[in-house]
Structures are given as C-alpha cells and as structure tokens.
Amino acid sequence: MRWIGRVSYSMYLIHVPIVLALNYVLHDHVPILAVLALAIFLMLIATEIFYRFVEQPAIRLARIEQAVEKATGA
C-alpha cells in the first residue's frame, strides 16, 4: 500500500494513455478483460519507471532550488 501512495501521482498521469493505446490497438483482436489485465500490468511497470526517472529527479531539483533560495535569501 505504501508503494501505491508513493507513486500515485505517476500512476494518475500514466494510466489513461496506456489504457487508451491498448484499447485502440487491441480492441478488435483481444477480449476486453485481457486488454485491461495487460493495461494494469503495463501501468504498474510504467508507473515505477516514471516515478524513478521523472518524478524523483523533479522533487530533488525542487529541494535543491529551495535550499539555494534559502541560502541566498532570494
């Protein structure tokens, strides 16, 4: 549960594009439940990747900027 709480913003950003893309590509070829299962699987993987390589660096950068502003009095 902690993982979901930690990556929830990344999950929010990534879930719709994955579901829509899979539905567009696979809707005539694969049952909808299989598409949803695949979407959930891909969403979990993409969420972790997005969290590690986009969200965490952005958070670190914001903290560095805040520290610089505090140190310089800006």
N, C-alpha and C positions, 0 to 999 in steps of 0.2 A: 504494500500500500504506500509506503514512503516513496518508492520509485515513481509511482503514478503522480503523487503530489509534487515531486521534484521536477518532473518533465511535463507536467500538464499543459503548460503554455506551448511547448513544442508540439505536443500531441494535438492541441487545438489548431495550430497552424497547418499541420501536415495531413490531417485525416481526410479532409474534403477533397483535395486534389487526387489523393490515392484512390479513394472510393469512386470518384467520377471517372478517372482514367481507366480503371479496371472495368467499370460498368460499360464504358464506351467501347473498349477493345473486346471484351469477352461476353457481352450480354446475349448474343445470338448463339454462342458456342458452348457455354458452360452454365449449369444451373446457378441461380442467384445465390443460394446458400454457399456454394463453393466459391463464388466471387467474394462474398462477404467474409468467408473464412480466410481467403488469401489476402483480402484487404486488411484484416486485423493483423495478420502475421507481418505483412509488409509495413503496416503503420507502426507497429512496435519497433521494428528494426530501424525504420527511417526516423522515428522519434528520438531514439537513442543517439543516432548519428547527428541529427540536427541539434540536439541538446549539447553534445560534446564539442561540436565543431563550429557552431554558430552562437548558441545562447550563452554558454560558459565564457567564451572569449569576450563577448559583448559585456557581460557582467564584470569580468576582470578589468576591462578597459574603463568602464564607468567608475569603478572603485579607484583606479589609478588617477583618473581625471579629478575625482572628488578630493583625493589626497593632495594633488598638486594645487588645486584651488584653495584648499585649506592652508597649505604651507605658504602660498604666495599672498594670501589674503584677498584673492580676487573674487 
